[in-house]
Every structure is written in C-alpha cells, then in structure tokens.
Amino acid sequence: MEVKKLWFENDKIYILTTEGKTLWQSLLWYPRLLHASDSQREKYSIDAMGIRWEELDEDISIESFEYDDPEPRDVARL
C-alpha cells in the first residue's frame, strides 16, 4: 500500500492510498502528533515502511492504518 495524500482533521490522521482507500487513526494513539503544531505535522517523510516526523521523533507504520481499532477506548486526552 502506498500513500498518495496525508492530512489531519478533528484529532485524526487520514491517508488516501494509491488504491483509492481513505484510512484513518485517532491521534490519541500518538500524543506527540496530537499536541504538535500544524507546521510540525507538515514536516514528514513517507517510505515503504511508514511515515516519519523527525522533529517529533514519531513514526507510524502504513500497515497500522488497517488495524481493526483505529480509535482507542478508555484513553483520556492529556
């Protein structure tokens, strides 16, 4: 799976794949991204393994967007 587009909306991260699938995950899984500024979120790189935010020291695997539970339960916002 390859990422064609990435964006943030309503405390979620979305990707559009080259196959045309839109997938998302809650930023509650990634507090550094949740609390990052827009400019920090825009500084990422994508390779075959995942998405990397060097400045935030955060990585998200591409395959994790296909996990069964994109939204954690019983997780408090920090």
Secondary structure by P-SEA (a helix, b strand, c coil): cccccccccccbbbbbcccbbbbbbbcccccccccccccccccccccccccccccccbbbbccccccccccccccccc
